[in-house]
Amino acid sequence: MASFAMTILVVTAVDAERDALVRDLGPCESLDVGGRPGVCVETPAGSVHVVSGGIGPVSAAITTTAAL
C-alpha cells in the first residue's frame, strides 16, 4: 500500500477564524504567505496550512493564488 504526504490549504477571512479553526489541532508554527499571516499544523492527515486571506472574494483569490 502506497502512502503519500498531503497538504491541506484553508483560507479564512480574518485571524480570529484562523485561530478558531486550528485551536484543537495541536501546536502551530507561523507561516507567511504573500505577506498574509498564517499557521502550519501537522496532523495525521498531513500538513494543514491556514492563512488569513482578508475579507472579500478578491482577497481570498489573491491569497489562495500566492499559497499555491
For each residue, the residues with C-beta under 8 A, 3 or more apart:
1:
2:
3:
4:
5: 46 47
6: 45 46 47
7: 46 47 48 49
8: 45 46 47 48 49
9: 49 51 64 67 68
10: 18 21 48 49 50 51
11: 50 51 52 53 60 63 64 67
12: 15 17 18 21 50 51 52 53
13: 17 52 53 54 55 56 59 60
14: 17 18 52 55
15: 12 18 19 37 52
16: 19 20
17: 12 13 14 20 21 52
18: 10 12 14 15 21 22 37 38 39 50 51 52
19: 15 16 22 23
20: 16 17 23
21: 10 12 17 18 25 50
22: 18 19 25 28 39 41 48 50
23: 19 20
24:
25: 21 22 28 41 43 48
26: 41 42 43
27: 41
28: 22 25 39 40 41
29: 39 40 41
30: 37 38 39 40
31: 37 38 39 40 49 51
32: 35 36 37 38
33: 36 38 49 51 63 66 67
34: 62 63 66 67
35: 32
36: 32 33 51 52 53 54 63 66
37: 15 18 30 31 32 51 52
38: 18 30 31 32 33 49 50 51 52
39: 18 22 28 29 30 31 49 50
40: 28 29 30 31 47 48 49 50
41: 22 25 26 27 28 29 47 48 50
42: 26 46 47 48
43: 25 26 46 47 48
44:
45: 6 8 48
46: 5 6 7 8 42 43
47: 5 6 7 8 40 41 42 43
48: 7 8 10 22 25 40 41 42 43 45
49: 7 8 9 10 31 33 38 39 40 67
50: 10 11 12 18 21 22 38 39 40 41
51: 9 10 11 12 18 31 33 36 37 38 63 67
52: 11 12 13 14 15 17 18 36 37 38
53: 11 12 13 36 59 60 62 63 64
54: 13 36 59 60 62 63
55: 13 14 59
56: 13 59 60
57: 60 61
58: 61 62
59: 13 53 54 55 56 62 63
60: 11 13 53 54 56 57 63 64
61: 57 58 64 65
62: 34 53 54 58 59 65 66
63: 11 33 34 36 51 53 54 59 60 66 67
64: 9 11 53 60 61 67 68
65: 61 62 68
66: 33 34 36 62 63
67: 9 11 33 34 49 51 63 64
68: 9 64 65
